[in-house]
Structure formats: structure tokens, C-alpha cells
Amino acid sequence: MPGFGNERVEERLADRRRPAREGHDVQLTPLAQKILGWYAELGRTHLPWRREPTPYRVVVSEFMLQQTQVERVIPAFESFVARFPDFATLADASRADVVRAWQGLGYNSRAVRLHELARFVRDGHDGVLPHDEAALRALPGVGPYTARAIRAFAFGADVVAVDTNVRRIVHRTRFGLEHPPKASAVELDDAATELLPPGQGFAFNSALMDFGSTLCTARAPKCLICPLQAECAAAPLEAAAIARAVAADGVRRGRRKPVKFERTTRYLRGRVIDRLRALPAERAISLLELQSEFESLVALHGGLGFSEAVEALEREGLLEATPGGLRLRS
């Protein structure tokens, strides 16, 4: 296996693919049994990082999937791992090439963190991704959720990577509609862990994530075809009822009206990076020329706001200032 060179990795992958650990008499709760059965029949087992879940491919997918839809990630993932097939290749690449390969995914700082992670793995772990949580969390861009997701998907660990989707499923099945919340994040995390059958970390996490993004969605859950109706404290839910509850909860929390995406700093920063991606290698563009090209955005954010956004991109390692102007960091 390129980039790993370790028979233990192959053994862990084989263990992870087994439905349950040998010697375990696994007792499934009704909810776990139903959601695993649903996943076996209707889950997205075709996803490329699930078909071939090496540690490297799992890490790349987790970084790409942060706040980006699966449908957008699939082609980008396939292209990225074809160009950078392992930690060593990614670590040896230039920052600019990695950021260019990230085009279309947004949140470009994730590309920087992934590149830094690859270099940490190459230089600090002999090219082999560590599998314990403390070592994973010491890597760039890896927080509690990502560390657990990597452990579950790459190494078959008995942990639950609890994200918004998972907390929503647990809240609804155990406590009812989540607006307003009736349980803390810690209580929901503990409840999710209690549901995990031993030896089923990979399948159970995959099932929960698919279930939350396709059936038990935030605004329009498909309760009528949901196999968990008998176990769900919130079912049946209707979109109108959720909308009223969300609105009422927002009033209680004093939420502000969301700003249009085109007026956000994130949009501005993304357009700047896209412009730098379009430059030929080693070419640069002056800040004044950028401001001229983005006249309408400069008007929205103001000249000072535009300059501050560019300076932030430089601090984050996405671009660099050269005597000839600005370019992607090499």
C-alpha cells in the first residue's frame, strides 16, 4: 500500500471490514439493528472513500466533507487522490499545487491544513497515520470530531463521530424535536455512544451519517418511510411544524437575519483565491489590480475590508506577497 509500508495497517483494514469482532456476541438495540439494516440495503456504500477506506483516503475525505456536500466532494476527491495518492506525494507537493487541486470545494484553509498534516505524518510518523486519538488530535486540522471519524472509518474503532446529523437523530429518537433543545451536547454524545454495537464502528457511523443526510434531515424529515418510527420520540414530524419550532427557537435565542453570501468575507476570500488559481505558475498580480478586477466586491466590503481579507489569506498560508505582486503560496 503506497505511503504506509506497514502490514499492521492491512490487518486493521481487514478487521474493520468484518461485521463484528470475532468472539463477540453482539447484542443490537432495536434502533441500532434497524439503522444498520437500512444502511446495508440503502446506504451510500458506493462512496469512493468507503469502497477503499485506507487511512489516507479517509483523511482526505474527512477534510473535504467539512461543510461541503457529498455530491460536490465525490469528483473532487477522485481527482485529488489520483494526483496525490498518498501522504508522501501530498507532503512533497507545493502548497500552490494543493490549493489549485482544491478548487470547487471552498474553505480553502482546509487544503492548507491537509497539506500540513501530510508533512507531519511524513516527518513525524514515518509516513504512517497514527491511530490513537491523542496523536491524531496533535495533527494540523484535526479536532475531536475528525479524530473520531478517522478512528472509526480508517481503523474500525468503537467510537462515534458525533456531528450535527448524529445529534439530531439521537435527540429526535430519544428526546423529541430538537427545537428548543431538551438535552445538552454532552448528553447527546453519550447517548450516541451507548447505541454503538461493539465491532460496528465503521458501519454504524456510516449509517448514522447517511440517515441524517437523507431521511432524518433538519427541515424535511421523511418520517413516513423511516424505519425508526417506533423508536422515535419526535415522529411523525412535518416540515411546517419544524419551521414554526425553528422560528420560535430563533426568537428565544435572539438570532439575527442571515447575511447574503455575496456580502460575506468568505465569498470575497474565495473569489481572490480563485483569481490566483487562474494565474500561470509563478505569475503574480498586484493588490491594486485585484481591487480593480473586483470593483463591485470592493464596493461591498470597502477598500480597507478588501485589504484585510487579503492580509488574512496571507497569514493563513494561502497566498504570499512577492516583489511582483500576490500569488498562491508556493
C-alpha positions as MATLAB code, in Angstrom:
seq = 'MPGFGNERVEERLADRRRPAREGHDVQLTPLAQKILGWYAELGRTHLPWRREPTPYRVVVSEFMLQQTQVERVIPAFESFVARFPDFATLADASRADVVRAWQGLGYNSRAVRLHELARFVRDGHDGVLPHDEAALRALPGVGPYTARAIRAFAFGADVVAVDTNVRRIVHRTRFGLEHPPKASAVELDDAATELLPPGQGFAFNSALMDFGSTLCTARAPKCLICPLQAECAAAPLEAAAIARAVAADGVRRGRRKPVKFERTTRYLRGRVIDRLRALPAERAISLLELQSEFESLVALHGGLGFSEAVEALEREGLLEATPGGLRLRS';
ca = [
       0.000    0.000    0.000;
       1.766    3.239   -1.119;
       2.670    5.646    1.638;
       2.192    3.219    4.541;
       4.553    0.251    4.216;
       3.120   -1.404    7.297;
       1.433   -4.823    7.468;
      -0.439   -3.750   10.609;
      -2.399   -1.249    8.530;
      -3.640   -4.022    6.227;
      -4.622   -6.099    9.256;
      -6.559   -3.189   10.763;
      -8.367   -2.609    7.464;
      -9.365   -6.274    7.307;
     -10.615   -6.147   10.910;
     -12.586   -3.003   10.186;
     -14.416   -4.580    7.249;
     -15.679   -7.520    9.324;
     -19.283   -7.020   10.512;
     -18.288   -7.643   14.128;
     -15.215   -8.660   16.033;
     -14.578  -12.364   16.232;
     -15.570  -13.748   19.601;
     -18.136  -11.019   20.272;
     -21.755  -11.912   20.881;
     -23.098   -8.570   19.717;
     -26.476   -7.554   21.121;
     -28.062   -4.860   18.964;
     -30.621   -2.440   20.312;
     -33.744   -2.198   18.123;
     -32.617    1.218   16.877;
     -29.097    0.035   16.024;
     -30.446   -3.095   14.347;
     -32.863   -1.138   12.181;
     -30.435    1.585   11.180;
     -27.726   -0.948   10.294;
     -30.257   -2.937    8.281;
     -31.295    0.226    6.456;
     -27.662    1.081    5.735;
     -26.907   -2.392    4.378;
     -29.763   -2.031    1.904;
     -29.869    1.687    1.077;
     -26.696    3.280    2.451;
     -24.148    5.057    0.274;
     -21.650    2.214    0.240;
     -20.589    3.324   -3.243;
     -18.778    6.415   -1.963;
     -15.130    6.120   -3.052;
     -13.697    6.634    0.432;
     -15.932    3.828    1.716;
     -15.127    1.425   -1.100;
     -11.412    1.782   -0.414;
     -11.081    3.279    3.071;
      -7.314    3.470    3.525;
      -6.177    5.869    6.261;
      -5.017    8.388    3.666;
      -8.256    8.344    1.684;
     -10.304    8.620    4.877;
      -8.320   11.673    5.995;
      -8.720   13.395    2.620;
     -12.460   12.692    2.570;
     -12.959   13.992    6.113;
     -11.223   17.275    5.291;
     -13.210   17.654    2.079;
     -16.556   16.805    3.659;
     -16.305   19.541    6.286;
     -19.186   21.871    5.331;
     -19.239   20.630    1.719;
     -21.948   18.440    0.184;
     -21.120   14.849   -0.711;
     -22.120   15.309   -4.361;
     -19.554   18.093   -4.763;
     -16.874   16.156   -2.937;
     -17.014   12.935   -4.978;
     -15.444   14.222   -8.251;
     -13.005   16.463   -6.379;
     -11.941   13.546   -4.178;
     -11.366   11.234   -7.135;
      -9.270   13.862   -8.907;
      -7.316   14.791   -5.772;
      -6.301   11.257   -4.755;
      -5.382   10.441   -8.355;
      -2.961   13.363   -8.313;
      -1.810   12.909   -4.706;
      -2.279    9.171   -3.974;
      -0.669    9.051   -0.521;
       0.713   11.132    2.335;
       4.228   11.181    0.887;
       3.130   12.522   -2.501;
       0.917   15.152   -0.915;
       3.640   16.195    1.523;
       6.160   16.609   -1.310;
       3.794   18.756   -3.385;
       3.893   22.548   -3.318;
       1.279   24.442   -1.349;
       0.157   26.168   -4.550;
      -0.470   22.868   -6.352;
      -2.524   21.551   -3.422;
      -4.659   24.702   -3.285;
      -5.194   24.563   -7.052;
      -6.351   20.945   -6.751;
      -8.812   22.044   -4.059;
     -10.764   24.251   -6.472;
     -14.542   23.977   -6.194;
     -14.610   22.805   -2.581;
     -14.462   26.158   -0.791;
     -12.971   26.738    2.672;
      -9.511   26.765    1.143;
      -7.765   26.849    4.511;
      -8.675   23.139    4.765;
      -6.288   22.457    1.890;
      -3.517   24.204    3.819;
      -4.212   22.167    6.967;
      -4.370   18.908    4.982;
      -1.045   19.707    3.337;
       0.494   20.449    6.736;
      -0.953   17.210    8.131;
       0.662   15.191    5.343;
       4.028   16.724    6.181;
       3.542   15.956    9.881;
       2.741   12.327    9.026;
       5.743   12.071    6.712;
       8.215   13.726    9.064;
       6.880   12.774   12.491;
       5.269    9.351   11.964;
       7.397    7.742    9.231;
       4.555    8.162    6.752;
       2.082    6.084    8.790;
      -1.025    7.771   10.170;
      -1.301    7.259   13.957;
      -4.464    5.559   15.168;
      -4.840    6.753   18.773;
      -6.955    9.832   19.399;
      -4.333   11.923   21.207;
      -1.814   11.541   18.380;
      -4.455   12.297   15.757;
      -5.583   15.449   17.550;
      -1.987   16.666   17.576;
      -2.073   16.785   13.757;
      -2.965   20.043   11.936;
      -6.677   20.497   11.294;
      -7.785   17.510   13.387;
     -10.246   18.237   16.187;
     -12.316   15.869   18.347;
     -14.870   15.038   15.642;
     -12.335   14.448   12.859;
     -10.129   12.323   15.122;
     -13.049   10.053   15.957;
     -14.187    9.866   12.343;
     -10.696    8.819   11.264;
     -10.520    6.205   14.017;
     -13.923    4.772   13.094;
     -13.529    4.774    9.319;
      -9.812    4.084    8.923;
      -9.210    1.772   11.880;
     -12.625    0.384   12.821;
     -12.513    1.797   16.349;
     -15.577    1.568   18.599;
     -16.208    5.322   18.692;
     -18.978    7.531   17.355;
     -18.053   10.648   15.381;
     -20.857   12.856   16.609;
     -21.762   15.676   14.235;
     -24.906   17.748   13.726;
     -26.644   14.925   11.860;
     -25.930   12.355   14.565;
     -27.010   14.671   17.387;
     -30.254   15.396   15.525;
     -31.059   11.698   15.147;
     -30.294   10.964   18.799;
     -32.252   13.982   20.024;
     -35.322   13.131   17.990;
     -35.370    9.432   18.776;
     -34.727    9.813   22.496;
     -35.930   13.308   23.484;
     -38.203   14.573   20.688;
     -37.906   17.579   18.377;
     -34.661   19.469   18.956;
     -36.186   22.971   18.870;
     -35.741   24.005   21.625;
     -33.038   21.525   22.690;
     -34.004   19.186   25.507;
     -30.542   17.684   26.025;
     -27.005   19.056   26.107;
     -24.344   18.202   23.549;
     -22.585   16.034   26.130;
     -25.792   14.102   26.854;
     -26.368   13.552   23.140;
     -22.785   12.399   22.628;
     -23.126    9.915   25.486;
     -26.445    8.641   24.130;
     -24.915    8.121   20.669;
     -22.034    6.152   22.175;
     -24.462    3.926   24.087;
     -26.084    2.915   20.789;
     -22.830    1.748   19.159;
     -22.614   -2.064   18.862;
     -19.072   -3.394   19.518;
     -17.132   -4.020   16.331;
     -19.515   -1.926   14.200;
     -17.753    1.451   14.282;
     -17.363    1.760   10.516;
     -20.873    0.648    9.547;
     -22.689    2.387   12.401;
     -21.050    5.771   11.825;
     -21.674    5.469    8.089;
     -25.309    4.563    8.732;
     -25.912    7.483   11.097;
     -24.374    9.993    8.699;
     -26.346    8.718    5.710;
     -29.530    8.527    7.739;
     -29.209   12.114    8.940;
     -28.489   13.499    5.490;
     -31.156   11.573    3.562;
     -34.053   10.623    5.877;
     -33.815   12.412    9.217;
     -32.992   15.791    7.695;
     -33.100   19.103    9.543;
     -36.090   20.699    7.775;
     -37.928   17.944    5.863;
     -37.564   14.532    7.537;
     -39.117   11.600    5.703;
     -40.928   10.167    8.706;
     -43.448    8.168    6.682;
     -40.736    5.899    5.278;
     -38.424    5.999    8.283;
     -37.641    2.576    9.808;
     -37.116    4.179   13.243;
     -40.679    5.441   13.755;
     -41.361    3.028   16.606;
     -38.173    4.163   18.400;
     -38.571    7.904   17.706;
     -39.920   10.294   20.334;
     -40.438   13.018   17.700;
     -42.182   11.136   14.880;
     -44.100   11.938   12.887;
     -42.688   15.368   12.046;
     -43.917   17.793    9.413;
     -41.875   20.493    7.697;
     -44.343   23.193    8.754;
     -44.130   22.167   12.400;
     -40.330   22.194   12.256;
     -40.339   25.627   10.632;
     -42.537   27.021   13.409;
     -40.350   25.457   16.076;
     -37.170   26.767   14.445;
     -38.615   30.266   14.194;
     -39.774   30.254   17.804;
     -36.416   28.946   18.963;
     -34.665   31.647   16.938;
     -36.733   34.362   18.612;
     -35.846   32.958   22.041;
     -32.149   32.946   21.143;
     -32.269   36.379   19.524;
     -30.889   35.170   16.204;
     -30.166   37.753   13.559;
     -31.277   37.580    9.952;
     -28.541   35.820    7.917;
     -26.329   37.951    5.674;
     -26.366   37.241    1.935;
     -23.433   35.028    0.988;
     -22.146   37.526   -1.596;
     -21.655   40.054    1.204;
     -19.624   37.737    3.421;
     -15.871   37.788    3.833;
     -15.834   34.087    2.954;
     -17.230   34.854   -0.509;
     -14.683   37.619   -1.030;
     -11.780   35.431    0.062;
     -12.924   32.616   -2.213;
     -13.003   34.890   -5.244;
      -9.486   36.150   -4.511;
      -8.106   32.599   -4.275;
      -9.929   31.589   -7.468;
      -8.294   34.524   -9.269;
      -4.853   33.495   -8.041;
      -5.519   29.887   -9.083;
      -6.131   31.120  -12.635;
      -2.689   32.701  -12.838;
       0.047   30.754  -14.644;
       2.556   29.146  -12.279;
       4.967   31.650  -10.707;
       2.938   34.602  -12.005;
       1.657   37.267   -9.624;
      -0.895   40.076   -9.576;
      -0.774   43.369   -7.706;
      -3.250   44.249   -4.973;
      -4.334   47.301   -6.960;
      -5.048   45.144   -9.999;
      -7.061   42.734   -7.848;
      -9.070   45.620   -6.436;
      -9.740   46.889   -9.933;
     -10.945   43.472  -11.131;
     -13.184   43.068   -8.077;
     -14.563   46.592   -8.122;
     -18.084   45.561   -7.125;
     -16.811   43.436   -4.226;
     -14.522   46.224   -3.085;
     -17.562   48.499   -3.018;
     -19.455   45.986   -0.846;
     -16.637   45.471    1.615;
     -14.764   48.752    1.274;
     -11.138   49.110    0.261;
      -9.928   48.521    3.807;
     -12.054   45.380    4.165;
     -10.658   44.028    0.901;
      -7.067   44.616    2.022;
      -7.768   42.978    5.383;
      -9.174   39.904    3.647;
      -6.041   39.587    1.515;
      -3.818   40.013    4.578;
      -5.783   37.268    6.390;
      -5.274   34.913    3.435;
      -1.556   35.614    3.624;
      -1.454   34.894    7.375;
      -3.270   31.600    6.814;
      -0.678   30.463    4.294;
      -2.884   30.584    1.210;
      -1.092   33.365   -0.648;
       2.215   35.190   -0.491;
       3.400   38.663   -1.387;
       6.313   38.780   -3.812;
       8.109   41.726   -5.467;
       5.892   41.129   -8.494;
       2.632   41.026   -6.518;
       0.394   38.360   -4.939;
       0.293   34.675   -5.838;
      -0.636   31.343   -4.259;
       1.912   30.341   -1.659;
       4.482   28.014   -3.175;
];
